[in-house]
Amino acid sequence: MSRRKRLVAKNKKKKLRKALLLVFLIMLLAIVGKNLGVYVIDKVKQMNLSLAETQWGLLEEAYDSVALLGKDEIVLYSPASGTVELKVQPGERVAVGQVVAEIKGGFNQQFSERTIHKIKAPKSGIVSLEIDGLEYAFKKNEVTQMNYSQLQDRVKEVKSLNLTEIEQGAPILKIINNLANVVAVITTEGLYDKVSIGESYKIRVEDCGVINRAVLLDKQIGGDKEHLVIEILNYSDPILYKRLHNIELILEDYEGVIIEEHSLVNIDGESNILLIQTSGRAEWHPVDVIGKIGDKVAVRGVPLGMMYITDPDID
């Protein structure tokens, strides 16, 4: 499991004195230069200082894992042997009472016509033709009583149903309730003490985007593995199509201009960065710090597309 974690250190007071000296030197260079912007940038580079451009971005602490999903689903079985004719397609939404399949059985006593069994949906939801053995075993109330390894042991080989002939009692299809919450069990390392039962988190699901509401129901430690049980409160239909998903559990995230933490200098109680103006002058610009992770900070209140000095410290 990969890990992206960043913590920001506080600026030291000596930065202010050194940074002010740097501003004076750059302003002096700007006064005597032609094509001042380029001239100042060239001189900054000659001083072995680094420049970067202010750009909008996302700063987050996220952890990769694989989620095993439990859904509210029901399998429909054939009441007789015969020929199957599906009336719906995988991924299609159906309503309660809708005919989803017909089973043409044997002939009647007069041998004039075959018996037809109409299979109706007992609940509304999404049609699936994949059966894996967890349709009834993986329920919200049960999943908190077993660990991830036990759940994996109950997963059978996924069978993709595409039948023309069927035996009595064989599965035809299943219907997944797309209005019920989904439960996900994920395996993690180093997260047990960082998450709290009952707290909400964001998760990013492969092919499904970011889900903003996921609540931690339970957490367990088994052997050298941690297992988190998460209830997903809002999602898009594609999450229902598979049992296993690659996900990212997002503990913190901030949107803003992402800069190096050592680019900030505290001046009179305010955080500032040293911007190179279009005139070639280097000026302090106050910013609002939104959040910090690792050696990065997310800030707002700074123009985009401008160059700034990432290390306004002179040794």
N, C-alpha and C positions, 0 to 999 in steps of 0.2 A: 504494500500500500504506500503510494507516494504521499509526500507531505509538503505543503507549502505554508510555512509559518514565519512571520517576520515581527520583530519587536523593535520599537523606536527608542533610542537613547536620548537623554536630555542634552541640550546644547550647553556648552561651557561659557562662562562669562568672558573668557579671554577671546572668544570668537569675535565679539563685538569690536574690540580694539583693533584686532587684525583686519577685520572686514572693513572698518572705516578707513584704514590705511589703504586698502585695496581700492576702495571707491575713489579716494584722492588721486591715486596713481592713474586709474583708468580715465578720470575726468581730465587729468593733465595731458594724457596721451590724445584724448579727443580734441583738445584745444589746438594742438599743434599738427593734427593730421588732416589730410585730404581724404575724401571718401571715408568719412569718419567711422561709419558702422563697421565696414570691412577691416579698417585699420585697427580699431579697438579689438575686434575679435582675433585678428592676427597676433596682436600684442599679448592678449590674454593667453593664447595658445603658447606663445613664446615663454610665458611665465609658468608653463607646465600646469595650468589650471584647465579644468574640464568644463565644457559647455554642453547643454542639453536644451531641447525644445519643449515648451509647455504643451502637453497633450492630455486630452481627456481619456480616462481609463477606469478599469475596475480593479480594486485591491481586495483580495479575499484570502481567508484561511479556510482551505477545503481539504477533504480527505477522500481518496478514492476507495471504492469497495464494490463488491457484487451483492446485489439485493435479491433475496428470494421472496416473491410476492404471494400473499394470500388474498384471495378475492371471494366475494359472495357469488357462487356459481352453482349451477345444477346441471347434471347430465341427464339427457333424455334417452330412454332405452326402447328398443323395438318390441311391440306387443306380440309380434308374430314373425315368422320367417317369410322372406319374400324379396321383392325388388324394391329398392329405395329410389325415391325421386325427391330430391331436396327442392324446396320452394324458396329458399333464402341462400345468401352467399356469406362466406366468412367475413366478419367485420360489420355486417349489416345490423342495424338496430331493429328489434322486433317489439311488438306490443303484446300484452297479455291476451291470450286467446287466439293469436294469429297462427294460421297453419304454416308450419315450418317444414314439414315433410309428409310424404305419403308412402305407405308400405302396401304394395300390391301382393296379397297372399295367394293362397290356393283358390281353386274354383269352388263355386257354391254347389249345392246338391244337384242342381239341374245342369251343372257344367256350362251354364250360359254366360257367366261372367266371373271375374276374379274378385275376391274380397279386398276392399280398399280400407286401410286404416289411416285416418287423418291424424297427424301428430300436431298438437297445438302447444304453443308456448305457455307454461304455467306462470311465467313472470316476464316482465319486460327486461330488455338488456341487449347485450352484444352477442352475436352468434360466433362460435368458435368450433373448429373441427379437430382441435388438438386436445388429447386426453393424456394426462401424465400421472394420475394416481393421487394427486393432492386436492382434488375437487371438494372432498368432504373432510379430509384430515386437517387441512390448514384453515382453522377458524380463529377469529380474534381472541376468543376466550381461552382457546387451547394453546395458542402459540406462545403465550407468556409462561406456560408450564413446561416447555421443552426447549432445548438449546438447538443451535443451528445444525449441529452434526446429526441430531436425532431427526430433524426435518429432512435433511439430505438423504438419510437412510430410507425415508418413506417416499422419496421421489422415484417413480418408475420411468422407464423409457417413454418418451413422448411419442404417442401414436397419432399420426395425422390421418383422420378418417376421410376417405374418398371412396365410399362403397357404392356398389351397384346391387349386389346381393347381400342379404343380411340374415343372421340367425335370430331366432326369438331370444330376447334378453340382452342382445348386443347393443353397445352404445351407438346412437345415431349422430348426435351433436351435443354441445353444451351451450348454455346461455349464461353470460356473465352480467351481473347487475352493475350497470355503469353509474348508478346513483349512490351506491354504498361506498364507504371508505375502504381503502386498501391498506393492508398491513404488510410491512417489509421487514425482513430480518437481515441484518448485515453483520459481517465480521470485521472487526477493527483491531487496531493496536495503538495503545497510548491515549485512548479517548475516554476511558471509563471515568476518570476523575474530572473530565472537562465538560461532560454533559450531565444534565439533570432531568430526572423523570418529571414529566408534566410540562417541560419547556418546549417551545416551538422553534423549529429550525427550517432553513431552506435546504432543498436538495436539488441537484441537477441530474436528470435522468437521460441517458443516451437516447437520442431520437425523439425525446419528449420535451426538452427544454428545462427551464427552472420551475420548480414547484415551490410556492411561497409558504405553504402551510403544512408542516409535518411535525407531529407531536411525539416525543419520546415516551413510550408506554412502559418499557422495562429495559434493564441492562443486566447482563450476566457476565461472569468470568468462568470459563471452563478450560482447564489446562493452561496453555499459553495463548489462548484466544479470548477476545471479548465479543459478545454478541449484543447488539442493540436491536430492540423491537420498536419500530416507528410506524405510527398510523398516519397515512397520507390523506389529507382532508380535501384536497382539490387536485385534479389531474385532467389530462386529455385522454381520449379513448385509446391511442396507441399503447399506453402503458399496460392495458389489459390483454394485449395480444400475446405477451410472453410471460413465462414464469420467472426467468432470471433476467436481470438488468444490470448493466454497469452504471453506477451512480457516484455522485460526489456529495458528501455531507458538508454543508457550508456552515461554519460556526460564526464567522464574521464576514461582512462585505461592505465596502464603501465605494461610492462613485465620486470621481472628481479628477483634478489634475494630479497625477501620480509623480512624486519627486523623491529624491533621496533624502533621508532624514537629516544628513549633515549639511544639506543645502539651506536649512532653516537657521536663522539667527534671531535671537530674542532682543528686541529693541524696545525699551520702555514698556515691557510687559506684553508686547505683541510679536507674533511670529512674522518674519520677513524673509523674502528671497531677493537676490540681487539680479535684476532684469537688465538686459542690454536694450536700450531704447533705439528706435529707428534713427534717431539723431546721432547715435554712437555713444551717448552717455550711459553710464551704468548707475542705476538708481534702485534704492531699496523699495520694495513693494510689499505692503502688508497682506497677509493671507489668513483665511479661516481654516484651521485644521479640523477636518471632518473625522478622521480616524487614522490609526497607525497599526501596521502589522509588519513585523520583521524590521528591516532597515528602510522601509518605504512608508510614506505618509500620503494621504489623500487630502488635498486642499481645494478650496474654492476662493473666488474673488480675484483670480489672476487671469489676464488675457491669454487666449490660446495662440499657438504659433509663434511665440516669442522665445528668444534665447535667454537662458539664465546660467549663472555660474554655479555649478554643482558643489564646488568646494571653496566657498568664500573665506578660507582660512589660510593665512600666510605663516609658514614656519620660519 
